[in-house]
Structures are given as structure tokens and as C-alpha cells.
């Protein structure tokens, strides 16, 4: 192996992947909002993300925080379920009403489904953030 090929391999290994552990996506039709590209399928994101972001880029970390939407394994050992054990946010509950939002935070594009994916991807069920979010969103996001 030449020094150039070793350096090229190191650069390749330092690129962002959809799944934090580098495993392949298992839900290519899932969709995520990629900064600068809008809503794209996981298959498209998987093909682009390595050329767009280095592994340590904040956008890569953001992608990892919602990667279960693409079928990636959760980063949490016991992932937070926004609506409780085995209950998913109903499809009818996409948007968060403005009365639920803190005006000091930019919630552009945030909805119940995205919150569910985020918590399932990276937050432990016994984390205080999980428990507070369940209490905060359950009435709106989890009822049919």
C-alpha cells in the first residue's frame, strides 16, 4: 500500500455515514430533512452524506440524532419512546401546535414524528429529558 492510498482510506473513514455505527441503512424509503437539501429519502441521503460532511461536522451529528428513521440502530441502549412502550405517534399528529412551542427556539420543520425519531434514536428512556418530553407531548402527539 502506498502512503497516498493509506491517506485516502483515512479520509474516507472520517466521512459521515447515515448510521452512527457505519452500518447500512435498512429503510431506504424513509425520509429526513438534510440541511441545504430539504426532505430526501434515506437512499439519497446515504449516497450523498459522505461527500457532504466529515464525521465530526455538526450536520453529521444532527443526522445521527434522527438516524432510526432510516433503519439505523438506536444509539441508546434503552431508547426513549415518546408515547410510551411500543406506542407510535399517529400519522394524524404531524404538526406541533404553536401553543406547545417555546418562542426562543427555532422549531422550523419540527413535528411529533421528528420528535419521536429523535428520542428513539439517541435518548435513553430513563433520561429526565425523555420523561419531561413524554409529559409535555403525550396529550397532543400521542392521542389518536
N, C-alpha and C positions, 0 to 999 in steps of 0.2 A: 504494500500500500504506500502511496506517495503521501507527502505532507499535505498536498492540496486536497486529496480525497479524504483524508482524516479531518481536515478543517471543514470541508464541505459537509461531511457527515455530522460534525458537531453543530454546525449552523442549522442543519436540517432537524436535528434532535431538539434544538432550542426553539422551535416554532410552535405556535399554538395548535392545539387539536380541539375538536368539539368536546370529547370526553376527557376529563382531567387526568385519568389514568392512561390515556393514549389508546384505549380500546376503540374498536369501530362502532359507529352508531348502529342502532338496531331499529330505529323508527325514521327512515328517510323521508317520510311524508309529513312528519311533524314540522311545525313552523316556529321560527323565532325572529325577533326584530334585531337585526345586526346594525350597529351604529354606522351610518353613512350609506346603508344599502336597503333599509326598510325590512319589511317582512319577507323572509325567504324560507324555502324548505330546508330541512336538515341536510338533505343530499347536496344542495347547492352550497350551503354554509360549510359543510365538511370539505368540499372541493376547494373552497376559497380561503378559509380561515388561516391555513398555514402560510399562505403568501401574504396575507394582510397583517397579521400580528405576531410579534415574538411572544414566547411563552409568558414572559413577565409583564406584558402590556396590560394595563387596566381593562381594556376591552376583552382580552382573553379571559381574565379573571371574572368579568361580568358574564361572559358566555358560559363559563364553568358553573356559575351560580344558578343557571337555569337549564343545565345540560340534560336533565332527566326527560325533558320534552323530546329529545332526540333518541331516547332509549339508553342513555348512558347510566351506569350505576351511580347511585347517590353517593355523595362524599360523606354523608352522615351514616353512622353505624345504625342508629335507630331514628330514621328520618321523621321529621315533623309532618303530620297530616293536618292540614289547615282545618278540615271539617271533622276531624276525629278518625279513629281507626277504620280504614277501608272505605270511608265515605268520600266521594269526589265532589268537587264543585259542579253543580248542574250547568249544562251548556247555556241555560237561560240566564245565568248570572255572570255575564261577561264584564259589564262595566261597574265601576265603583261609583256610588252616588257622591256628589261633591260634599255633602254634609259629613261624610266619613273622612275627608282628607284634611291634612294639616297644610294650611296655605303656605307655610315656609318651605315645603318640599315640592320638587318638580315631579309630579305623578303622571306626566305625559306618557300615554301608552300603557299605564299600569291598570290591570283589571284583576278580577278574582282568580281567573285561570292562571295568570302570570304569578300572582302571589302563591298559589298552590304549588306551581312548578318550582319556584324559588325555595320555598320552605322544604319541599320534598327533596330537592337537590342538595341542600347544604346546611340545613339547620337540624340539630338534634331535638327529639321530642321532649326531652326533659329540660331544654333550654328555656329560660324565662321569656326570651323573645318569642318562642313558639307559643307558650301559654298565653302571653298577652295578646298575640295576634289572633289566636283562636277565639279569645273572648271578644276582641274588637271586631272581627269579621264574621263570626258564626251566624249572627242574626241575619245579615244581609247575604253573604256569599254562599251559605250552606243550605238555605231553605229552598224548597222547590218552587 
